[in-house]
Amino acid sequence: MKGFTLVELLTVATILAILAATAIPAYNGYIIRTSDQVCEHTAAAVLTSIVSFVQVKGDINSGTFDIDGLNSLLNEYRISLPQGYEAEIIIINKDDITVIVQDDQYLGTATLGT
């Protein structure tokens, strides 16, 4: 009769369990880092569009800033937030802008100025 012994099968199962125990946490770490980078790149893209908007429309403190203009500019550059993500835009003045992009777990920021 040919086949594997119980000891051989248990040895293979143990090796596979050890490999899985090390691979799964590493994989989860890659997923978290990738999602954080998506947030950061999206925040940087939104920040770039806001800076372009401010340069085109003038000083942000002069009252020429409106959210509809910003949304149209984002659409013009084909920038949109991934589904489930939210953006917070903090504008102190035209030289000090922060964009925060996040979902339930992940967060990315991009800042112009101090």
C-alpha positions as CSV (number, residue, x, y, z in Angstrom):
1,M,0.0,0.0,0.0
2,K,1.4,3.4,-1.0
3,G,0.7,6.7,0.5
4,F,1.8,9.1,3.2
5,T,2.1,8.3,6.8
6,L,0.4,10.3,9.5
7,V,3.7,11.7,10.7
8,E,4.5,13.0,7.2
9,L,1.0,14.6,6.9
10,L,1.3,16.3,10.3
11,T,4.8,17.6,9.4
12,V,3.5,19.2,6.2
13,A,0.5,20.6,8.0
14,T,2.8,22.1,10.7
15,I,5.1,23.7,8.1
16,L,2.1,25.2,6.3
17,A,0.7,26.6,9.6
18,I,4.0,28.2,10.4
19,L,4.2,29.8,7.0
20,A,0.6,31.0,7.2
21,A,1.3,32.4,10.7
22,T,4.1,34.6,9.3
23,A,2.5,35.5,6.0
24,I,-0.9,36.7,7.1
25,P,0.3,39.5,9.4
26,A,2.8,40.6,6.8
27,Y,0.0,40.7,4.2
28,N,-2.2,42.8,6.5
29,G,0.6,45.2,7.0
30,Y,0.9,45.7,3.3
31,I,-2.8,46.3,3.0
32,I,-2.7,49.0,5.7
33,R,0.4,50.8,4.2
34,T,-1.2,50.7,0.7
35,S,-4.5,52.2,1.9
36,D,-2.6,54.9,3.8
37,Q,-0.7,55.7,0.7
38,V,-3.9,55.9,-1.3
39,C,-5.2,58.5,1.2
40,E,-1.9,60.4,1.1
41,H,-1.8,60.5,-2.7
42,T,-5.4,61.5,-2.9
43,A,-4.8,64.3,-0.4
44,A,-1.8,65.5,-2.4
45,A,-3.9,65.5,-5.6
46,V,-6.7,67.5,-4.0
47,L,-4.2,69.9,-2.5
48,T,-2.6,70.5,-5.9
49,S,-6.1,71.2,-7.3
50,I,-6.8,73.6,-4.5
51,V,-3.5,75.5,-5.1
52,S,-4.4,75.7,-8.8
53,F,-7.8,77.0,-7.9
54,V,-6.4,79.7,-5.6
55,Q,-3.9,80.7,-8.3
56,V,-6.6,81.0,-11.0
57,K,-9.2,82.7,-8.8
58,G,-7.0,84.9,-6.8
59,D,-6.5,85.4,-3.1
60,I,-8.6,83.1,-1.0
61,N,-9.3,85.8,1.6
62,S,-10.8,88.1,-1.0
63,G,-14.0,86.2,-1.0
64,T,-13.6,84.8,-4.5
65,F,-13.4,81.2,-3.2
66,D,-16.5,79.1,-3.5
67,I,-16.9,75.3,-3.1
68,D,-18.6,74.9,-6.5
69,G,-15.6,76.3,-8.2
70,L,-13.4,73.9,-6.3
71,N,-15.5,70.9,-7.2
72,S,-15.5,71.8,-10.9
73,L,-11.7,72.2,-10.7
74,L,-11.3,68.8,-9.1
75,N,-13.5,67.3,-11.9
76,E,-11.5,69.1,-14.5
77,Y,-8.4,67.4,-13.3
78,R,-10.3,64.1,-13.0
79,I,-9.6,63.9,-9.3
80,S,-12.2,62.3,-7.2
81,L,-12.2,60.6,-3.8
82,P,-12.4,56.8,-3.7
83,Q,-15.8,55.6,-2.6
84,G,-16.2,55.7,1.1
85,Y,-13.5,58.3,1.6
86,E,-14.0,61.9,2.9
87,A,-11.9,65.0,2.6
88,E,-11.5,67.8,5.0
89,I,-9.9,71.0,3.7
90,I,-8.5,73.5,6.1
91,I,-7.6,76.8,4.6
92,I,-5.8,79.4,6.8
93,N,-4.8,81.5,3.8
94,K,-3.6,81.0,0.2
95,D,-0.2,79.9,1.5
96,D,-1.3,77.6,4.3
97,I,-3.7,74.8,3.2
98,T,-4.1,71.3,4.7
99,V,-6.1,68.5,3.1
100,I,-7.0,65.4,5.2
101,V,-8.4,62.4,3.4
102,Q,-9.7,59.4,5.4
103,D,-12.1,56.5,5.6
104,D,-13.0,54.4,8.6
105,Q,-9.5,53.2,9.3
106,Y,-7.0,55.0,7.1
107,L,-5.8,58.6,7.0
108,G,-3.6,60.7,4.7
109,T,-2.7,64.4,4.9
110,A,-1.1,66.9,2.5
111,T,0.0,70.4,3.6
112,L,1.1,73.5,1.9
113,G,2.9,76.0,4.1
114,T,3.4,75.6,7.8
